[in-house]
């Protein structure tokens, strides 16, 4: 999977996106890179754009591992934007597994609703531009 993220510290938001085939190792690399990024703060909001993912090669084990790798904490709102039923189902599984976590996750079928829920809809153009330019995360072989 090509995928990446951008952190907007002044807006307290992480912009994540994936495209192509999403595999276990890329998802894990994203979580680890984000947790290690000195610009990241656990209270930041996040928009995760999965609309351009064409296929998912994810195991239940990795989805469960992602629950524990997540660096988000109390007060964080995370919007997962999906484009397919498969993506919705996987996002829902992650959401259910994180029910006891201090962050709040919601799943959306369109970007506008996700941005509105995060309270950043007035900055849509700026955020979508930054999201489209998010540098890829290096994935260990």
KOLGUKE-683748 format. One record per residue: x negated, y negated, z of N, C-alpha, C, O in turn; residue number from 0; residue in three letters. Coordinates in pm, whole numbers. Each point is the difference from the previous one (the first is absolute). Last residue first. Layout:
+--------+--------+--------+--------+--------+--------+--------+--------+--------+--------+--------+--------+------+------+
|   n_px |   n_py |   n_pz |  ca_px |  ca_py |  ca_pz |   c_px |   c_py |   c_pz |   o_px |   o_py |   o_pz | resi | resn |
+--------+--------+--------+--------+--------+--------+--------+--------+--------+--------+--------+--------+------+------+
|      X |      Y |      Z |      X |      Y |      Z |      X |      Y |      Z |      X |      Y |      Z |  NUM |  ALA |
...
+--------+--------+--------+--------+--------+--------+--------+--------+--------+--------+--------+--------+------+------+
END
This chain:
+--------+--------+--------+--------+--------+--------+--------+--------+--------+--------+--------+--------+------+------+
|   n_px |   n_py |   n_pz |  ca_px |  ca_py |  ca_pz |   c_px |   c_py |   c_pz |   o_px |   o_py |   o_pz | resi | resn |
+--------+--------+--------+--------+--------+--------+--------+--------+--------+--------+--------+--------+------+------+
|  -1109 |    395 |    490 |     18 |    122 |    -82 |      9 |    121 |     85 |     14 |    111 |    -51 |  140 |  UNK |
|    144 |   -623 |    189 |   -112 |     95 |      6 |     30 |    124 |    -82 |    113 |     48 |     -5 |  139 |  UNK |
|     79 |   -548 |    -85 |     43 |    131 |     49 |   -120 |     94 |      0 |    -63 |     21 |   -104 |  138 |  UNK |
|    191 |   -586 |    107 |    -97 |    104 |    -37 |     43 |    132 |     65 |     30 |      6 |    120 |  137 |  UNK |
|    309 |   -407 |   -263 |    -69 |     58 |    116 |    -95 |    108 |    -51 |     38 |     83 |    -83 |  136 |  UNK |
|    135 |   -527 |   -209 |     17 |    142 |     32 |    -80 |     41 |    123 |   -108 |    -54 |     28 |  135 |  UNK |
|    300 |   -454 |    -95 |   -110 |     87 |    -47 |     22 |    144 |     43 |     54 |     26 |    108 |  134 |  UNK |
|    325 |   -407 |   -220 |    -61 |     72 |    112 |   -109 |     93 |    -49 |     24 |     84 |    -86 |  133 |  UNK |
|    288 |   -388 |   -160 |   -146 |    -11 |     -9 |    -71 |     75 |    112 |   -122 |    -11 |     15 |  132 |  UNK |
|    601 |    -24 |    -48 |    -40 |     53 |   -131 |   -152 |      0 |    -17 |    -54 |     73 |    -84 |  131 |  UNK |
|    248 |   -265 |    474 |     20 |    144 |     -1 |    -49 |     61 |   -131 |    -62 |    106 |      0 |  130 |  UNK |
|     68 |   -575 |     46 |   -108 |     59 |     81 |     10 |    152 |     -1 |   -102 |     69 |     -6 |  129 |  UNK |
|    449 |   -297 |   -204 |   -124 |    -24 |    -74 |   -118 |     63 |     74 |    -84 |     67 |    -61 |  128 |  UNK |
|    499 |    -64 |    271 |     -2 |     97 |   -110 |   -125 |    -17 |    -86 |    -54 |     98 |    -52 |  127 |  UNK |
|    124 |   -407 |    405 |    -27 |    134 |     52 |     -6 |    104 |   -112 |    -86 |     88 |      3 |  126 |  UNK |
|    201 |   -535 |   -112 |   -138 |      5 |     51 |    -35 |    141 |     44 |   -107 |     51 |    -32 |  125 |  UNK |
|    553 |   -131 |   -100 |    -92 |    -10 |   -114 |   -146 |     11 |     43 |    -80 |     69 |    -64 |  124 |  UNK |
|    426 |    -69 |    408 |      2 |    116 |    -89 |   -105 |     -8 |   -111 |    -77 |     94 |    -18 |  123 |  UNK |
|    223 |   -364 |    430 |   -137 |      7 |    -53 |    -15 |    113 |   -101 |   -111 |     47 |    -25 |  122 |  UNK |
|    518 |   -129 |    262 |    -31 |   -130 |    -59 |   -141 |     -5 |    -60 |    -33 |    -90 |    -77 |  121 |  UNK |
|    197 |    473 |    320 |     56 |     -8 |   -135 |    -30 |   -134 |    -67 |     -8 |     -7 |   -123 |  120 |  UNK |
|   -103 |    233 |    571 |    -96 |    -68 |    -86 |     52 |    -21 |   -143 |    -79 |    -20 |    -92 |  119 |  UNK |
|    253 |    280 |    497 |      4 |   -144 |     25 |    -97 |    -80 |    -84 |    -43 |   -109 |     40 |  118 |  UNK |
|    171 |    597 |    -24 |   -125 |    -40 |     66 |     -3 |   -149 |     33 |    -87 |    -46 |     75 |  117 |  UNK |
|    452 |    226 |   -314 |     -1 |     64 |    132 |   -125 |    -38 |     79 |      5 |    -13 |    122 |  116 |  UNK |
|     25 |   -130 |   -571 |     97 |    -72 |     84 |      0 |     57 |    142 |      1 |    -76 |     97 |  115 |  UNK |
|   -257 |    296 |   -422 |    -62 |   -128 |     37 |     92 |    -82 |     90 |    -45 |    -66 |     93 |  114 |  UNK |
|    218 |    468 |   -268 |   -110 |     27 |     92 |    -67 |   -128 |     48 |    -28 |    -15 |    119 |  113 |  UNK |
|    360 |    -13 |   -452 |     60 |     33 |    130 |   -108 |     28 |    104 |     14 |    -39 |    116 |  112 |  UNK |
|   -155 |    -43 |   -562 |     63 |   -119 |     59 |     57 |     28 |    139 |    -18 |    -80 |     92 |  111 |  UNK |
|   -169 |    436 |   -363 |    -97 |    -86 |     67 |     66 |   -118 |     70 |    -38 |    -36 |    112 |  110 |  UNK |
|    289 |    515 |   -187 |    -43 |   -115 |    -79 |    -86 |    -92 |     85 |     16 |     -9 |    122 |  109 |  UNK |
|    165 |    417 |     44 |     -5 |     37 |   -142 |    -42 |   -117 |    -88 |    -27 |     18 |   -119 |  108 |  UNK |
|    -90 |    113 |    665 |     80 |    -79 |    -93 |    -18 |     50 |   -142 |   -102 |     58 |    -35 |  107 |  UNK |
|     20 |     51 |    610 |    -22 |     43 |   -137 |     96 |    -76 |    -91 |    118 |    -15 |     31 |  106 |  UNK |
|   -370 |    -58 |    488 |    124 |      5 |    -78 |    -37 |     33 |   -145 |   -108 |    -36 |    -48 |  105 |  UNK |
|   -116 |     24 |    593 |    -11 |     32 |   -142 |    139 |      2 |    -63 |     95 |     55 |     57 |  104 |  UNK |
|   -399 |   -238 |    407 |    133 |     21 |    -57 |    -13 |     19 |   -151 |    -61 |    -83 |    -68 |  103 |  UNK |
|   -279 |    173 |    535 |     31 |    -82 |   -117 |    139 |     36 |    -53 |     58 |    100 |     39 |  102 |  UNK |
|   -263 |    129 |    337 |     37 |   -138 |     35 |     30 |    -90 |   -120 |     53 |   -110 |     18 |  101 |  UNK |
|     44 |    659 |     17 |   -113 |    -91 |    -11 |     45 |   -143 |     27 |    118 |    -32 |    -10 |  100 |  UNK |
|    152 |    445 |    -25 |    -45 |    -34 |    134 |   -117 |    -98 |      1 |    -53 |    -33 |    106 |   99 |  UNK |
|    242 |    198 |   -521 |    108 |    -60 |     78 |    -43 |    -44 |    140 |     51 |   -100 |     51 |   98 |  UNK |
|   -284 |    320 |   -451 |    -51 |   -117 |     73 |    106 |    -64 |     89 |    -22 |   -110 |     51 |   97 |  UNK |
|    115 |    488 |   -337 |   -112 |     42 |     83 |    -56 |   -115 |     85 |    -60 |     24 |    104 |   96 |  UNK |
|    402 |   -115 |   -420 |     52 |     83 |    109 |   -112 |     42 |     94 |     17 |     -4 |    122 |   95 |  UNK |
|   -140 |   -231 |   -512 |     75 |    -86 |     90 |     53 |     78 |    121 |    -10 |    -46 |    114 |   94 |  UNK |
|   -199 |    284 |   -465 |    -98 |    -77 |     76 |     70 |    -88 |    105 |    -44 |     -9 |    114 |   93 |  UNK |
|    321 |    238 |   -412 |    -67 |     96 |     88 |   -102 |    -71 |     89 |     -6 |     25 |    120 |   92 |  UNK |
|    211 |   -279 |   -453 |     94 |     28 |    109 |    -61 |     99 |     99 |     15 |    -15 |    121 |   91 |  UNK |
|   -249 |    -78 |   -516 |     -4 |   -116 |     89 |     90 |     21 |    121 |    -34 |    -39 |    112 |   90 |  UNK |
|     45 |    365 |   -448 |   -129 |      4 |     70 |    -13 |   -117 |     98 |    -51 |     17 |    111 |   89 |  UNK |
|    437 |     -5 |   -385 |     -3 |    113 |     93 |   -129 |      9 |     80 |      3 |     26 |    120 |   88 |  UNK |
|     38 |   -353 |   -464 |     87 |    -32 |    112 |     -4 |    112 |    104 |     -9 |    -28 |    120 |   87 |  UNK |
|   -218 |    100 |   -522 |    -70 |    -98 |     83 |     83 |    -37 |    122 |    -53 |    -14 |    110 |   86 |  UNK |
|    258 |    288 |   -424 |   -110 |     73 |     64 |    -76 |    -94 |     94 |    -29 |     35 |    114 |   85 |  UNK |
|    365 |   -221 |   -383 |     56 |     76 |    111 |   -108 |     79 |     74 |      6 |     13 |    122 |   84 |  UNK |
|   -157 |   -462 |   -373 |     60 |    127 |    -36 |     58 |     67 |    125 |    -30 |    -38 |    113 |   83 |  UNK |
|   -205 |   -388 |   -111 |     72 |     -7 |   -125 |     70 |    129 |    -40 |     76 |      2 |    -98 |   82 |  UNK |
|   -256 |   -313 |    570 |    -11 |    121 |    -81 |     84 |    -13 |   -126 |     93 |    -81 |     -7 |   81 |  UNK |
|   -331 |   -194 |    461 |     82 |    -21 |   -118 |    -24 |    116 |    -96 |   -113 |     24 |    -44 |   80 |  UNK |
|     56 |   -159 |    593 |    -45 |     93 |   -101 |     96 |    -13 |   -119 |    119 |     25 |     14 |   79 |  UNK |
|   -266 |   -338 |    437 |     98 |     26 |   -105 |    -63 |     91 |   -104 |   -102 |    -34 |    -60 |   78 |  UNK |
|     20 |   -119 |    605 |    -58 |     59 |   -121 |    111 |     36 |    -97 |     89 |     79 |     31 |   77 |  UNK |
|   -233 |   -381 |    449 |    111 |     44 |    -86 |    -62 |     45 |   -130 |    -83 |    -69 |    -58 |   76 |  UNK |
|   -104 |    -13 |    597 |    -23 |     12 |   -145 |    127 |     48 |    -69 |     65 |     95 |     44 |   75 |  UNK |
|   -117 |   -142 |    440 |     34 |   -123 |    -71 |    -19 |      7 |   -150 |     47 |    -89 |    -72 |   74 |  UNK |
|   -323 |    425 |    370 |    121 |    -69 |     43 |     19 |   -130 |    -77 |    -93 |    -79 |    -18 |   73 |  UNK |
|   -240 |    382 |   -237 |     45 |      7 |    138 |    127 |    -77 |     25 |     77 |    -28 |    -92 |   72 |  UNK |
|   -430 |    290 |   -312 |    100 |   -102 |     34 |     53 |     21 |    140 |     16 |    113 |     46 |   71 |  UNK |
|   -336 |    164 |   -313 |    -56 |    -97 |     95 |    101 |   -106 |     46 |    -35 |    -87 |     80 |   70 |  UNK |
|     52 |    631 |   -257 |     53 |   -135 |    -21 |    -55 |    -97 |    103 |     12 |     23 |    121 |   69 |  UNK |
|    -83 |    462 |   -139 |   -103 |    -89 |    -53 |     48 |   -144 |    -12 |    -82 |    -92 |    -11 |   68 |  UNK |
|    371 |    453 |    148 |   -100 |    -27 |    104 |   -111 |    -94 |    -46 |    -64 |    -65 |     82 |   67 |  UNK |
|    408 |    201 |   -382 |     71 |    -53 |    117 |   -100 |    -41 |    107 |     17 |   -104 |     65 |   66 |  UNK |
|   -163 |    334 |   -451 |     16 |   -144 |    -20 |     71 |    -67 |    117 |    -24 |   -116 |     30 |   65 |  UNK |
|    -13 |    589 |    -53 |   -126 |    -63 |     41 |      7 |   -152 |    -13 |    -56 |    -73 |     82 |   64 |  UNK |
|    418 |    329 |   -243 |     -4 |      2 |    147 |   -127 |    -67 |     53 |      4 |    -73 |     99 |   63 |  UNK |
|     30 |    128 |   -557 |    103 |    -97 |     41 |      4 |     -6 |    153 |     12 |   -108 |     58 |   62 |  UNK |
|   -289 |    432 |   -243 |    -56 |   -135 |    -14 |    102 |   -106 |     38 |    -36 |   -101 |     61 |   61 |  UNK |
|    176 |    554 |    -56 |   -106 |    -20 |     98 |    -56 |   -143 |     -7 |    -22 |    -63 |    103 |   60 |  UNK |
|    334 |    220 |   -424 |     65 |    -36 |    126 |   -105 |    -33 |    106 |     18 |    -91 |     81 |   59 |  UNK |
|   -168 |     17 |   -583 |     38 |    112 |     85 |     69 |    -53 |    125 |    -21 |   -114 |     41 |   58 |  UNK |
|    -34 |    -83 |   -573 |    -23 |    -18 |    142 |     46 |    123 |     77 |    101 |     62 |    -34 |   57 |  UNK |
|   -116 |   -282 |   -455 |    -65 |    126 |     36 |    -42 |    -12 |    146 |   -118 |    -11 |     32 |   56 |  UNK |
|    461 |   -261 |   -407 |    -52 |     13 |    137 |    -56 |    139 |     20 |     70 |    100 |    -17 |   55 |  UNK |
|     39 |   -473 |   -420 |     14 |    134 |     57 |    -65 |      1 |    138 |    -93 |    -77 |     27 |   54 |  UNK |
|    140 |   -328 |   -275 |     66 |     88 |    -98 |     19 |    142 |     52 |     88 |     72 |    -48 |   53 |  UNK |
|   -130 |   -604 |    250 |    -52 |    135 |     18 |     80 |     93 |    -91 |    123 |      4 |      6 |   52 |  UNK |
|    -45 |   -483 |     61 |    -73 |     45 |   -118 |    -67 |    135 |     18 |    -83 |     40 |    -82 |   51 |  UNK |
|    339 |   -264 |    432 |     86 |      5 |   -119 |    -71 |     53 |   -124 |     65 |     54 |    -89 |   50 |  UNK |
|   -188 |   -147 |    577 |    -17 |    132 |    -60 |     78 |     13 |   -130 |     18 |    111 |    -51 |   49 |  UNK |
|   -212 |   -494 |    435 |     69 |     14 |   -128 |    -35 |    134 |    -64 |   -112 |     21 |    -46 |   48 |  UNK |
|    122 |   -288 |    551 |    -65 |    110 |    -73 |     83 |     27 |   -125 |    117 |     37 |      8 |   47 |  UNK |
|   -198 |   -440 |    392 |     84 |     42 |   -112 |    -79 |    106 |    -74 |   -113 |    -25 |    -42 |   46 |  UNK |
|     88 |   -187 |    574 |    -55 |     68 |   -118 |    111 |     21 |   -103 |    112 |     37 |     33 |   45 |  UNK |
|   -283 |   -345 |    452 |    106 |     61 |    -80 |    -67 |     70 |   -118 |   -117 |    -26 |    -31 |   44 |  UNK |
|   -144 |    -64 |    510 |     31 |    -48 |   -135 |    120 |     74 |    -59 |     25 |    116 |     33 |   43 |  UNK |
|   -260 |    -42 |    401 |    133 |    -60 |     -3 |     42 |    -48 |   -140 |    113 |    -45 |    -19 |   42 |  UNK |
|   -554 |    246 |    127 |    110 |     97 |     13 |    141 |    -60 |     -6 |     95 |     72 |    -30 |   41 |  UNK |
|   -531 |   -265 |   -235 |     48 |     -8 |    139 |    124 |     89 |     11 |     83 |      0 |    -90 |   40 |  UNK |
|   -538 |    -92 |   -278 |    128 |     58 |     39 |     29 |    -20 |    148 |    -90 |      9 |     84 |   39 |  UNK |
|   -322 |   -124 |   -322 |    105 |   -102 |    -17 |    136 |     48 |     50 |     90 |    -80 |     21 |   38 |  UNK |
|   -493 |    358 |    -36 |     -3 |    -97 |    110 |    107 |   -110 |    -12 |     28 |    -69 |     99 |   37 |  UNK |
|    -15 |    595 |   -268 |    -16 |   -134 |    -56 |      5 |   -104 |    112 |     99 |     -8 |     73 |   36 |  UNK |
|    -23 |    493 |    -31 |   -138 |    -46 |     18 |    -23 |   -143 |    -48 |   -106 |    -56 |     25 |   35 |  UNK |
|    530 |    280 |    -71 |    -31 |     -1 |    143 |   -140 |    -55 |     27 |    -24 |    -60 |    104 |   34 |  UNK |
|    159 |    122 |   -554 |     76 |   -107 |     63 |    -34 |    -11 |    148 |    -21 |   -110 |     51 |   33 |  UNK |
|   -162 |    467 |   -294 |    -59 |   -128 |    -42 |     70 |   -117 |     67 |    -65 |    -94 |     46 |   32 |  UNK |
|    242 |    527 |     22 |   -129 |    -17 |     69 |    -67 |   -132 |    -35 |    -58 |    -66 |     86 |   31 |  UNK |
|    464 |    186 |   -304 |     22 |    -20 |    143 |   -130 |    -26 |     75 |     -7 |    -87 |     86 |   30 |  UNK |
|    -21 |    197 |   -547 |     65 |   -130 |     20 |     18 |    -30 |    149 |    -35 |   -109 |     46 |   29 |  UNK |
|   -124 |    532 |   -173 |   -104 |   -102 |    -19 |     59 |   -139 |     24 |    -65 |    -86 |     60 |   28 |  UNK |
|    362 |    453 |    -58 |    -84 |     -2 |    120 |   -108 |   -108 |    -10 |    -27 |    -69 |     99 |   27 |  UNK |
|    294 |    141 |   -476 |     83 |    -54 |    108 |    -80 |    -11 |    129 |      9 |    -99 |     71 |   26 |  UNK |
|   -213 |    304 |   -439 |     14 |   -144 |    -21 |     82 |    -65 |    111 |    -32 |   -109 |     47 |   25 |  UNK |
|    -22 |    582 |    -54 |   -126 |    -67 |     34 |      8 |   -151 |    -20 |    -63 |    -75 |     75 |   24 |  UNK |
|    447 |    358 |   -189 |    -35 |     -4 |    142 |   -122 |    -86 |     30 |      5 |    -88 |     86 |   23 |  UNK |
|    253 |    -35 |   -534 |    -50 |    124 |     59 |    -40 |    -22 |    146 |    -19 |   -113 |     45 |   22 |  UNK |
|    310 |   -113 |   -498 |    -41 |    -21 |    139 |    -36 |    134 |     63 |     83 |     90 |      7 |   21 |  UNK |
|    -59 |   -303 |   -531 |     24 |    118 |     83 |    -57 |    -25 |    140 |   -119 |    -25 |     15 |   20 |  UNK |
|    251 |   -406 |   -287 |    -48 |    126 |    -54 |     38 |    116 |     91 |    109 |      1 |     58 |   19 |  UNK |
|   -156 |   -455 |    189 |     54 |     25 |   -133 |    -58 |    131 |    -50 |   -100 |     48 |     52 |   18 |  UNK |
|    165 |   -408 |    418 |    -53 |    121 |    -61 |     64 |     15 |   -137 |    110 |    -48 |    -24 |   17 |  UNK |
|   -196 |   -351 |    454 |     70 |     56 |   -115 |    -72 |    124 |    -51 |   -120 |     18 |     21 |   16 |  UNK |
|    167 |   -438 |    405 |    -53 |    127 |    -46 |     78 |     46 |   -123 |    120 |    -25 |    -11 |   15 |  UNK |
|   -220 |   -418 |    360 |     67 |     33 |   -126 |    -65 |    127 |    -54 |   -116 |     -3 |    -41 |   14 |  UNK |
|    171 |   -273 |    540 |    -79 |     92 |    -80 |     84 |     35 |   -123 |    117 |     35 |     12 |   13 |  UNK |
|   -108 |   -478 |    356 |     62 |    106 |    -78 |   -104 |     81 |    -76 |   -101 |    -52 |    -47 |   12 |  UNK |
|    111 |   -398 |    310 |     12 |    118 |     86 |     69 |    116 |    -73 |     94 |     60 |     52 |   11 |  UNK |
|   -245 |   -507 |   -213 |    143 |     35 |     -4 |     29 |    122 |     89 |    115 |     43 |     10 |   10 |  UNK |
|   -556 |   -210 |    -59 |     77 |   -121 |     31 |    149 |     25 |      2 |     76 |    -75 |     62 |    9 |  UNK |
|   -384 |    428 |   -189 |     -4 |    -33 |    143 |     84 |   -123 |     37 |     62 |     -2 |    106 |    8 |  UNK |
|    -51 |    372 |   -495 |     21 |   -144 |      1 |      4 |    -44 |    147 |    108 |    -11 |     58 |    7 |  UNK |
|   -298 |    459 |   -361 |     45 |    -54 |    128 |      7 |   -151 |    -13 |    -94 |    -65 |    -44 |    6 |  UNK |
|    121 |    519 |   -302 |    -52 |   -133 |     22 |     55 |    -47 |    134 |    115 |     27 |     34 |    5 |  UNK |
|   -191 |    476 |   -327 |     70 |    -91 |     89 |    -71 |   -134 |      4 |   -117 |    -13 |    -37 |    4 |  UNK |
|    181 |    510 |   -286 |    -80 |    -95 |     72 |     83 |    -85 |     94 |    121 |     20 |     14 |    3 |  UNK |
|   -172 |    423 |   -417 |     78 |    -69 |    102 |    -90 |    -95 |     74 |   -122 |     16 |      2 |    2 |  UNK |
|    149 |    416 |   -394 |    -51 |   -133 |     25 |     93 |    -65 |    103 |    122 |     17 |     -5 |    1 |  UNK |
|   -178 |    499 |    -29 |     85 |   -117 |      0 |    -88 |   -121 |      0 |    -83 |    -18 |     89 |    0 |  UNK |
+--------+--------+--------+--------+--------+--------+--------+--------+--------+--------+--------+--------+------+------+
END
